[in-house]
Amino acid sequence: MGLSFSSADTIWVLLGAALVFFMQAGFAMVETGFTRAKNAGNIIMKNLMDFAIGTPIFWFFGFGLMFAGSGALIGGLDFFIQKDYSFLGLSVPLWAYAIFQTVFCATAATIVSGAMAERTKFIAYCIYSAVISAFIYPVSGHWIWGGGWLAQLGFHDFAGSTAVHMVGGVAALVGAKILGPRIGKYDKDGKPRAIPGHSLTLGALGVFILWFCWFGFNGCSTISVSSDESMIAAGRIFFTTNLAAATATVAVMIITWIRYKKPDVSMTLNGSLAGLVAITAGCDVVTPVGAFFIGLIAAFVVVFGIEFVDKVLKIDDPVGAIGVHGFCGATGTLLTGLFAYYLTDDNGNPLGLFYGGGFQLFGTQLLGVISVIAWVAITMTIVFTIIKKTIGLRASREEEVRGLDVTEHNLVSSYADFLPMPPQVLTGETENATSVLLQGHETVAAAPAIQPAATNATLTKLSILCRQESFSQLKDAMNAIGVTGMTVTQVLGYGRQKGRDTYYRGVKLDDAKLLPKVKVEVVVSKVPVETVIEAARKALYTGHVGDGKIFVYHVENTVRIRTGEQGFDALQGED
């Protein structure tokens, strides 16, 4: 057939495909770290399956829809990639190009899971992820990269600020809006409550992985390194990509330091991703100065964008995907119209507005952003609504409270053998004084004499064992009936069922399984014991095995260390 390919270009494209594939691990770590431990397994499963589901679907249908022709709206129908694609003028084998495009498609699909985390049915996720890979991403992708109407107008999105990231961000916005916030995210007045992720360490690891892999995402999108021009472009892309990300990271740190009085770790991690997303559209055509300002602007967009989504739109996005990918994807695409220097007209003049290129490129960029937003918003609204009205989009209240790990996957915990230990405090005693050594500081204070009890009221201790995910409801119930203090301990144990039936690689574990539980201890006097029991049962009851137990003990006395008060008096107020 006379085919001639470049070995350097082929290796370059395959390296890029491998790096972009590994971004799935980065997204998995970010989303897992920024959400609660009870949903960690579910998040990992979603990030695995969107790639596994999207790969055969893109091969079967999506690739042809995106590249099998130069029509204005779609490429064509080419099941299983069987047509002749020589018209693309590739210097690499078709299958190398196909795998490179496949991993980009998977990236668009996986962005959505973060914004809809912790309350989406797994089957619903699999369905809408498949639809994104089969139809929604390939159509808008054809407009931009497949010779469609936006490409014909001169729209420039080199590696996917709009084609990949904004598509995922808009889909995430629509999905999170239709889905509704997590239980407890907003109070009765609509004020948002913080729901911290369980591991900033995992989140940071994910960001480092993504930053590393972004060099393949942007750099290898040249498709070629076999000419001097392409090698110069690749080096410039690597540099601008890194500079924009670093600038955004530093800027977000400073913004949060000023705004929140301390530099915010999770928001700064989002800042790194914001810079990477924003530079992706124009990384090949901007100078380092342009990259610096794109990263700087992205920092402001991501901080105030996430706050806007959370506080004004009242949309619950646990990982900030809408702000990072949606807002910054659109921003980076528009800024390309301002900062494009190496994108020139027929006379070699830069097209960027700030370099005298006029408004034509910026107008085209704006038209493209608006068009893709409309396409994704309309189609995903239809998809999510159909899913909601048929199989259901959102997990039940009980499933959400217990966690999707156990309810969707029969997984007791992603950290089954991990039990956090309480912080160590060194203590020692001296005559008539107590010495506490904590973090290198020693204080000595005389203890007051024990005071006689003002009343002989009965004291009762209740020890409540419950699921970890039910503690928040229990705490609120205790506060509502006037219980003024509690001691909380993380424990392991099992009842007469010897733990939940669990499986490893399909094999049932027959031994007794120690399950993670929370032990809440309260001592009451004024509040009737029956009131505490009923409130606890109402808060913890699900009707399933493992709801917990309540143990009731008589307490002889209690003494408040700070004041020396005894009995009923020692229970009142804050210690």
Salt bridges, closest charged atoms under 4 A:
GLU118 OE2 - ARG36 NE 3.02
GLU118 OE1 - ARG182 NH1 2.40
ASP284 OD1 - HIS156 NE2 2.88
GLU307 OE1 - ARG259 NH2 2.79
ASP310 OD1 - LYS185 NZ 3.34
ASP316 OD2 - ARG182 NE 2.70
GLU398 OE2 - ARG402 NH1 3.43
GLU398 OE2 - HIS544 NE2 2.96
GLU400 OE1 - ARG394 NH2 2.72
ASP501 OD2 - LYS508 NZ 3.53
GLU521 OE2 - LYS461 NZ 2.99
ASP547 OD1 - ARG467 NH1 2.73
GLU565 OE1 - ARG560 NE 3.29
ASP575 OD1 - ARG560 NH1 3.33
ASP575 OD1 - ARG562 NE 3.98
